[in-house]
Each structure stands twice: as structure tokens, then as C-alpha cells.
Amino acid sequence: RASAGGRGRGAGESSAGEGGLSGLKLLLLQPLAVAVIGKNGNVIAELRSSCHARKLSITDKGDVFPGTDFRVLTAHASDAEHLDRIVDKVIALLAELVKKRRGDESKGLGSEGDLKLKTIMPKAAVGGLIGKTGTKIQELREQSGVKISISPRMGRGP
């Protein structure tokens, strides 16, 4: 999901990789990363268990995606439904965080009813998301109500 706000399969989802795993990477600002980790790691541990994540990790504080202030959440699960559950719970934490913060404190996280969530995608997946002449991305926007925007390529990678 490129931005939060609707349901359905989204941009953060990738196809099954090696060993039948599906994976995604989300970019989290520090306040959201802290909320996802939770006190003593209790929230991320509960996410791993309840969502059946084979891997769920967040980069260390200060270890951010190149050219940004975002930490990287990496998740792998045996199927896309488990990844959807992880994304849903991260969105719920984001909504809770935005509700508690006002003005500048919520900068970059969005506002109530207009949450912001970023993902990292390979170039080929972006092409699949957009579709021929932009029809797929338009369909996703209309069906889900999600605002999807695609930023210029950052860093190296596929």
C-alpha cells in the first residue's frame, strides 16, 4: 500500500519468493517505528505471533533508508493474507498515533482520515501496479479509496 486509507491488496505486497514466502518493506518514521516495536518489544513480538510472520524486523534507530528519515520494516510470511494482517495492524497503530498527536507532531504521518504510509517496491512491481496506460493504478484508487502516489526511484536496486 502506497498510502493508507482503504482495503485490498496494495503496493506493499510482493509475489511469493524463495521458499514460497511473500514479503514487503514499509518505510516508518521514528514515532511509528517506536509504536510498532512497543515497550520492551512487546508489540512487534505480538505482531510476529498473531500474523504468523516468518520474519518481522525494523532497522535500528539511525539506520534509515538512503536519502530519507525512514526506518525500514521488513516482513516475510507464507502468504499474502498474513502480510495484509501485518499492514492492517501497522495502519491501526498509525491511526492511533495520529489521533494522539496534533499539528507538527504528526508531520509526515498524515491526519485522521488521511494516513500516510510508504513502501519500497522493485521497479518491475511498480510497473505492475501502474498497469498499461495507468489503468491498474486507477482501478485500485477507485475500488479502495486509497491515494497512491509513486515517487521517483531512490537508491539502487531492481
Helices and strands as residue ranges (DSSP letters): G 18-20, E 22-28, H 30-37, G 39-41, H 42-50, E 53-58, E 71-77, H 80-100, G 103-106, E 110-111, E 114-115, E 118-119, H 123-130, G 132-134, H 135-144
